[in-house]
Each structure stands twice: as C-alpha cells, then as structure tokens.
Amino acid sequence: MSEKKKQLIISISREYGAGGHLIAQILAEKLGLELVDADSIARYFADNHNFNYDEVMKYSGKPFNRIIHRTIQGHTSTLEENLSRMQFDYLREKAANGDSFVIVGRCSETVLEDYDCMIAFFILADEEDKVKRVMEREGLNEYDARHTARAGTWNHKSYHNYYCKGKWGDSRLYDVCINSSRFGPEKTADILENYINEYLNS
C-alpha cells in the first residue's frame, strides 16, 4: 500500500500587480495541486449554492464599507460580508476534509492558521513592475495602471484588515515574504517551490 501524501496548503497573499496569482498558478502546476482562486470559488458557489457567478465575482474580496453599511452587534447583512463568511467556511471545510491546494488571498493565512500543513507566502513587487504588469494584463495606460495597482492593493489590505486581527503584509503572518521584482514570477515560484520541498522533506 502506498504511503498517504502529507496534506499541503499553500496560501498566497499579494500586492496587486505583483504577480502573485501567476506564481500561485505555477506552484499549483508544479506541485500537482488544485488552484483555489476567485474564479474557482465563484464557480463552486454558482454550481452548489445557486449563486450567480458574475455577482459572486463582483462582490467577492471587496472591502467592507463602514460608511455605507450599518453594523449591528458586529454583524451586517451585506452581500459582500455574507459571501466572505461563506468563502471562509468553504476553505475551512476543504482543509478539514484533508484536501491539498493552493489558495490565492481570501485571508487564508489567518482563516487556516490552525493547520500546520499550511505554508503562507506574501508576494510584493517594486511599483514600476506592478504598473507595467497591470498595463500589459489589463490594457491600460500608465496613469490608469498606476491608479489601478494602488487601488487594488488598498482593496486587498482593507479586506484583510476588516476580517483579521493581524495586519495585511505584516511579515509575522507569513512564512516567507518575497519581492517578485528581483527574479520575476517564474524564478520566484522556483524559489518558493524549493522552500516547500524542504518543508515536505523535513
């Protein structure tokens, strides 16, 4: 009988435009793991909970607006918050079932912090590299790409800090924080794969 594989969860947090999603894709392919991201989660909720895919994509991962929405006894009835709570439960269920996967964002380094099999990475990059990547990926001019990159990073940060005690980007929340500008996303993924293999062989 073959030995059962050790459960492995890779959490990828990232600045907008830093190449974090691409790095997650590369790692998932290299390690033969499922990639869990906004798209796959939206499809899961559309297929299993009768949600509209486009609506989930629209509101998923959006920071809570304290000015627009009222909070009563620490809770709201907004679609954004309800979706976030359901997504967190979905991640906990996958982890509890023993699944191995790569998860992009979704406060996963905190939501799944009780799992010793989780390795958390934070991907950052130099601003000019983030702007260039957003320009190429989204077909924007430099001015709009710079605004989009900054706004996207602010959204990631605000979303995380609303749901988590630890502050987004605080190195103490992650096993490794790495600047993808130094070597590019592909080489960065290779470096992180080596770290993961050291963990698996320890």
Rosetta blueprint (number, residue, H / E / L):
1 M L
2 S L
3 E L
4 K L
5 K L
6 K L
7 Q L
8 L L
9 I E
10 I E
11 S E
12 I E
13 S E
14 R E
15 E L
16 Y L
17 G L
18 A L
19 G L
20 G H
21 H H
22 L H
23 I H
24 A H
25 Q H
26 I H
27 L H
28 A H
29 E H
30 K H
31 L H
32 G L
33 L L
34 E E
35 L E
36 V E
37 D L
38 A H
39 D H
40 S H
41 I H
42 A H
43 R H
44 Y H
45 F H
46 A H
47 D H
48 N H
49 H L
50 N L
51 F L
52 N L
53 Y H
54 D H
55 E H
56 V H
57 M H
58 K H
59 Y H
60 S L
61 G L
62 K L
63 P L
64 F L
65 N L
66 R L
67 I L
68 I L
69 H L
70 R L
71 T L
72 I E
73 Q L
74 G L
75 H E
76 T L
77 S L
78 T L
79 L H
80 E H
81 E H
82 N H
83 L H
84 S H
85 R H
86 M H
87 Q H
88 F H
89 D H
90 Y H
91 L H
92 R H
93 E H
94 K H
95 A H
96 A H
97 N L
98 G L
99 D L
100 S L
101 F E
102 V E
103 I E
104 V E
105 G L
106 R L
107 C L
108 S H
109 E H
110 T H
111 V H
112 L L
113 E L
114 D L
115 Y L
116 D L
117 C L
118 M E
119 I E
120 A E
121 F E
122 F E
123 I E
124 L E
125 A L
126 D L
127 E H
128 E H
129 D H
130 K H
131 V H
132 K H
133 R H
134 V H
135 M H
136 E H
137 R H
138 E H
139 G L
140 L L
141 N L
142 E H
143 Y H
144 D H
145 A H
146 R H
147 H H
148 T H
149 A H
150 R H
151 A H
152 G H
153 T H
154 W H
155 N H
156 H H
157 K H
158 S H
159 Y H
160 H H
161 N H
162 Y H
163 Y H
164 C L
165 K L
166 G L
167 K L
168 W L
169 G L
170 D L
171 S H
172 R H
173 L H
174 Y L
175 D L
176 V E
177 C E
178 I E
179 N E
180 S L
181 S L
182 R L
183 F L
184 G H
185 P H
186 E H
187 K H
188 T H
189 A H
190 D H
191 I H
192 L H
193 E H
194 N H
195 Y H
196 I H
197 N H
198 E H
199 Y H
200 L H
201 N L
202 S L
